[in-house]
Amino acid sequence: MLESGSGTRNIVDQLLLSKLTQCNILIEFNNSEAIKHAVMNSMGISCLSSLTIEEQLKNGSLVALNIDELELSCTLYLIHHQNKHLSKALLLLLEYCQ
């Protein structure tokens, strides 16, 4: 499981662990690679972004479990330096994202 305070961990705590009262978190990592290796070595299960495990899903070293009752989403922020010149392309991207 990711360490307390991470965005993914907060979502898992709120949406999943509140329903799994018998679930015990035995170890926490601050690194997604460490989590993937722990799961691949049969040390448990975890919740990670699909982008984080894309390669492992393709090669079959990890499998995704779908939970119909659980809808996970995340908010992403597009940020830029306040004093940096914004190119026309970047302005178009910012406009598209809004």
C-alpha positions in Angstrom: 0.0 0.0 0.0 1.2 3.5 -0.7 2.2 5.5 2.3 -0.4 7.7 4.1 -0.8 11.1 2.5 -0.6 10.1 -1.1 -3.5 10.8 -3.3 -4.1 7.2 -4.3 -3.8 6.1 -0.7 -6.4 8.7 0.4 -8.9 7.4 -2.3 -8.3 3.8 -1.3 -8.8 4.6 2.4 -12.1 6.5 1.7 -13.7 4.3 -0.9 -12.3 0.8 -0.4 -10.9 0.2 3.1 -14.0 1.7 4.7 -15.9 -1.3 3.2 -13.2 -3.9 4.0 -13.1 -3.7 7.8 -11.2 -7.0 8.0 -8.4 -5.8 5.8 -5.0 -5.4 7.5 -2.4 -3.2 6.0 0.9 -4.9 6.9 3.4 -2.8 5.0 3.5 0.6 3.3 5.8 1.8 0.6 6.6 5.3 -0.7 7.4 4.0 -4.2 5.1 2.4 -6.8 8.0 0.2 -8.2 8.4 -1.3 -4.7 4.7 -2.0 -4.5 4.7 -3.7 -8.0 7.6 -5.9 -7.0 6.0 -6.9 -3.7 2.8 -7.9 -5.4 4.6 -9.7 -8.2 6.4 -11.7 -5.4 3.0 -12.7 -3.8 3.3 -10.4 -0.8 -0.3 -9.1 -1.2 -2.5 -6.9 -3.3 -2.5 -3.2 -3.9 -4.2 -0.3 -5.7 -2.2 1.5 -8.3 -2.9 3.7 -11.3 -3.4 1.7 -14.5 -0.7 3.9 -16.1 1.8 2.7 -13.4 1.2 -1.0 -14.2 0.6 -0.7 -17.9 3.7 -2.8 -18.9 3.0 -5.4 -16.3 -0.6 -5.8 -17.4 0.6 -6.3 -21.0 3.2 -8.9 -20.1 0.9 -10.7 -17.6 3.0 -10.3 -14.5 0.2 -8.4 -12.9 -3.6 -8.6 -13.3 -6.2 -6.0 -12.7 -9.2 -6.8 -10.5 -12.4 -4.9 -11.5 -14.7 -4.0 -8.6 -18.1 -3.1 -10.1 -19.3 -1.2 -7.0 -16.2 0.9 -6.8 -15.7 3.9 -9.1 -12.3 5.5 -8.8 -11.3 8.8 -10.4 -8.6 11.3 -9.8 -8.2 15.0 -10.4 -5.2 16.2 -12.4 -3.9 19.8 -12.4 -2.1 21.4 -15.3 0.4 23.7 -13.9 3.0 26.1 -15.3 5.5 28.7 -14.1 3.8 32.0 -13.5 6.7 34.0 -15.1 7.3 31.7 -18.1 6.2 32.9 -21.6 3.3 30.8 -22.8 3.6 29.7 -26.4 0.6 29.7 -28.7 0.7 25.9 -28.6 0.6 25.9 -24.8 -2.2 28.5 -24.7 -4.2 26.2 -27.0 -3.5 23.2 -24.7 -4.6 25.3 -21.7 -7.8 26.3 -23.5 -8.5 22.8 -24.6 -8.1 21.4 -21.1 -10.5 23.9 -19.6 
